[in-house]
Amino acid sequence: MNTYPDEILNEDNDPNDRMPENVGELAAAVVGQRIVKVEQGVRVPDEYGGEAHGTAITLDNGKRVMLADTSDCCAYTELETFLLHPDKIDHVILGVGTTDEFTKWHIYADMGDVLELTVGWSGSNGYYGYGFDIAVVDPDAG
């Protein structure tokens, strides 16, 4: 059951389709788990082996899903705000969907959204990089 239909943007808005790929990466990391904590404004790993400003979502299995904000010339992706619904955190995550042209992300369970993310982004002309750098950190992996 997909609570939110897949969004498709026209080629002018998202020539590289990076945002749908990002949604899939986040879903692969969180589906089947529960959210324990969300921290915004933390240092998280980026795709170049360094660190960037971002957000950490801690799951019930101890893993931390790190969303690194990105910026490359006139293209960017950043998590602006989030809203955690504490009354739903005991429910297992079933999926991740988006609305409003990938500016509202919904991490949902059977009882509704567990976490809502407001995302600012611009794909520019498709040449510059954008989209979150997503990493899963397993503290037990040593």
C-alpha positions in Angstrom: 0.0 0.0 0.0 1.5 3.3 -1.1 -0.1 6.1 0.9 1.4 8.8 -1.4 1.4 8.3 -5.2 4.9 8.6 -6.7 5.6 12.1 -7.9 6.9 12.7 -11.4 8.2 16.1 -12.4 8.7 17.3 -15.9 12.1 17.2 -17.4 12.5 21.0 -16.9 12.1 20.7 -13.1 14.2 17.6 -12.5 16.3 16.5 -15.5 18.2 13.9 -13.6 15.4 12.5 -11.5 17.6 12.7 -8.4 14.7 13.4 -6.0 12.8 10.1 -6.6 16.1 8.2 -6.2 16.6 10.0 -2.8 13.1 9.0 -1.7 13.9 5.4 -2.5 17.2 5.5 -0.6 15.5 6.9 2.5 12.7 4.3 2.3 15.3 1.5 2.0 16.9 2.7 5.2 13.8 3.3 7.4 11.0 0.9 6.3 10.4 -1.8 8.9 11.9 0.2 11.7 10.7 2.7 14.3 12.0 6.3 14.8 13.6 6.9 18.2 15.0 10.4 17.7 15.5 13.1 15.1 18.4 15.6 15.3 18.7 18.6 13.0 21.8 20.7 12.6 24.4 17.9 13.2 27.5 17.0 11.2 26.9 14.0 9.0 29.0 12.1 6.4 28.9 13.4 2.9 29.6 11.6 -0.4 33.2 12.8 -0.5 34.2 11.2 2.8 34.0 14.5 4.7 31.2 16.0 6.8 28.3 18.3 6.0 25.5 20.0 7.8 22.5 17.7 8.1 20.0 15.6 10.0 20.3 12.3 11.8 17.3 10.0 12.2 18.0 7.3 14.9 16.0 4.1 14.5 15.0 1.4 17.0 17.7 -0.9 15.7 20.4 1.6 16.7 21.3 2.7 13.2 21.4 6.3 12.3 20.2 7.5 8.9 22.1 10.6 8.0 20.7 13.1 5.5 23.5 15.5 4.5 22.3 18.8 2.9 24.0 19.5 -0.4 24.9 22.7 -2.4 26.6 22.9 -5.7 26.5 26.3 -7.3 22.9 27.1 -8.0 21.6 23.6 -7.1 20.9 22.5 -3.6 18.9 20.3 -1.2 18.3 21.0 2.5 16.0 19.8 5.2 14.3 23.0 6.3 12.1 21.7 9.1 10.7 18.5 10.4 7.6 17.5 12.5 7.8 14.3 14.5 4.5 12.8 15.6 5.2 11.3 19.0 1.8 9.5 19.1 2.8 7.4 16.1 6.5 6.5 16.8 5.5 3.1 18.2 4.3 2.1 14.7 6.6 0.4 12.2 7.4 2.5 9.2 5.7 1.3 6.0 7.0 3.8 3.5 8.2 7.2 2.4 6.2 9.4 0.0 6.3 13.0 -1.2 3.9 15.8 -2.1 4.2 19.3 -3.4 6.9 18.5 -6.0 9.2 16.8 -3.4 9.1 19.7 -0.9 7.0 17.6 1.6 8.3 14.2 2.5 6.2 11.8 4.6 7.6 8.9 6.5 4.5 6.9 7.3 3.1 4.0 9.3 -0.3 2.4 9.2 -1.7 5.1 11.5 -0.4 8.0 9.4 2.7 10.1 9.1 5.4 9.4 11.8 7.7 12.1 10.5 7.1 15.0 8.0 10.1 16.7 6.4 10.0 20.1 4.6 12.7 20.0 2.0 14.0 23.0 0.0 15.7 22.0 -3.3 16.6 23.1 -6.8 17.8 20.9 -9.5 19.1 23.8 -11.5 19.8 22.8 -15.1 20.8 19.2 -14.3 24.5 19.8 -14.5 25.1 20.7 -10.8 24.7 18.2 -8.0 21.7 18.1 -5.7 19.8 15.7 -3.6 20.6 14.5 -0.1 23.7 12.5 0.5 22.2 9.6 2.6 24.3 7.4 4.7 23.3 4.7 7.3 25.7 4.5 10.3 25.6 1.2 12.2 27.2 1.7 15.6 27.6 -2.1 16.0 29.5 -2.4 12.7 32.7 -1.3 14.5 
